[in-house]
């Protein structure tokens, strides 16, 4: 059971033993366990909410003592559970049941000239550690994705959600084991210290992958110590480039959507690049629309000159500094620059982009092709908003994060990305000459 | 050109610029460059051999001063180039030309319910650094694989082959650039110090992957400092398990092949596990055959008892200690243990295997299935020798090494494994609701 675990080393070793059993379970057993988890979350609602209230009380108390009490509001909202949120978590687990099992999928296969049959088959990674901050729903979401893909999971949440996470992990683990999954398939490492994080990040004999979900501080802390492979969730400095051949209605809709539909997430746009031939027309439409949505504009000299001529009362324009091109605002702020051609847009993105999601709006095939070929990013869009970079939107089902790394997982980290593969080779006494 | 490079930082930055151009080259251009490289190697044979002779002379001199001069013989053989070897290197480059281009391959693709078209397309990683010891042919082999897959390469060889590597890298780079590839697509970092290795291993803004090809010391040195992703070439503690239902002719052929066909490589077998019901019969056949090939046997108590009864004059049997099960001999030595069932064999492999290549010899489907499902390794064989784990044997063409990691590449690292992918998404003004 999750809460009885003693040391990080022991938890990981037990997870490894569980992983060996899990890797051999049938889809039906794992799906049955997820159904049981969803039911248990609903049945044990009061217990979960009581634990959450203890975290909330502690957070409120800490907030009252803090120098800037309003900063605590966002934390409290991330931390808070209520009946609706717990039912939504249970629903999300049932949605994962409905996804295709990645385990056992034959990725590739052929018969070699010497008669050996080779199959490349998807198998679970083994033990996945997920390190996360604040939101207690991650305890359940991440567990469900790992169990579905045949992996054992070791969770390490933040101390601010300790009571909520402990109860959720306990409910999940108990339901999973009762449904036939091995003991140790879901564990929570208690304690939020950096020393414990470092211990977890160096269990390379038992842990196959660490996925951090949190801010840059967490990433830096891991990068300094980890010997276990890490897939860092992405920061996204995403661009929309509007080509001179763009459909202006499309361009306006995409820029406004990419910036304002949910500004605080990694696939939101941070910079608008616009072709000089169309800049005046586009900015005259887009800037008032952004202003109406409360977006502040940081403009380069060329776009600033244009913007001044299309000023509406509520338009806030500031001068962009060099640091603006590299900034992920995660806020209602957008940097704007005029470029001379699609090549200049590609060059700008190569200099400042974080390899997450990049979009071009154009009607010209050559520009679309140049952009898709020339931009080095996980997701390259033509005539669509960067906001679509998401496992759910891509038809992969739920995701555990988004990767801007190039190895293993790039873009949404779904069930397949929680797997590795092995080659199965069958012969009839074959030996190498 | 390779030899004009100044600092590691500058070399990597130039490689990054080259990589952006390379990623957009057509197959024909890259293949033409490889043809030019092969031709240049043959044309500049004398220059290459002269440089190699300088390395050989230095190595001979160092060997004469060494405490154990015979240890230098293997080094000299690895270092030595002659006309035949250079022509073989050129031939290997031409074989890479013939391989399918992995760049641009559509791995997956579909139309989403909202009409967005999503394609997952293979693209080059960017800049690959290869760190290697002694063998100068790696300079050319690795360059050819990287250029074929659209990557720029930064080479870092050992100081013992400095002259050979410098000329080879220069010939390769000059031919590639003359054939239309960008300056900086092939570079050699001079100097073999640990400080320079650490500098290379931390260029995470420009280098996308480091592949070390060398001993454990090199791996340890990299693991301690690298912030760039590393794929460690494998050590292989490989097993052959002979089930009680095995065809004895097959079992004998596979054990002898896996152990003796080339004992010094990572896919050679190090331990024989044999089912107790068939142990006497099998060992009576296999041990004399191994003895005839000069193999020393390290036996557990049960197999030792049996082995004593089938002693032939040339059979050398020693008692296996605990450390034998974990040892990659890379030599004509084999550990032997009797196990009670396939589950025990799987358990032994889980405890001691390195996740490289594992084989079962059996006629029973249930045993084969249990072994393939239960053994966690890159390659799991049924009735075939572990020696087949090889990019060439698998039909992937040449390989740059073998990975026992689970992320990105597992097993042979061929052209596809030198690539990442990106999602290309096309819409018609799509925005997220």
Interface residues (C-beta under 8 A of the other chain):
Chain A: X20 X23 X24 X110 X112 X113 X116 X118 X123 X125 X126 X208 X209 X223 X227 X229 X231 X247 X249 X250 X253 X254 X256 X257 X258 X261 X350 X368 X372 X373 X374 X376 X377 X378 X379 X380 X381 X382 X383 X384 X385 X387 X388 X389 X393 X394 X395 X405 X406 X407 X408 X410 X411 X420 X421 X422 X423 X424 X425 X426 X427 X428 X429 X430 X431 X432
Chain B: X20 X23 X24 X110 X112 X113 X116 X118 X123 X125 X126 X208 X209 X223 X227 X229 X231 X247 X249 X250 X253 X254 X256 X257 X258 X261 X350 X368 X372 X373 X374 X376 X377 X378 X379 X380 X381 X382 X383 X384 X385 X387 X388 X389 X393 X394 X395 X405 X406 X407 X408 X410 X411 X420 X421 X422 X423 X424 X425 X426 X427 X428 X429 X430 X431 X432
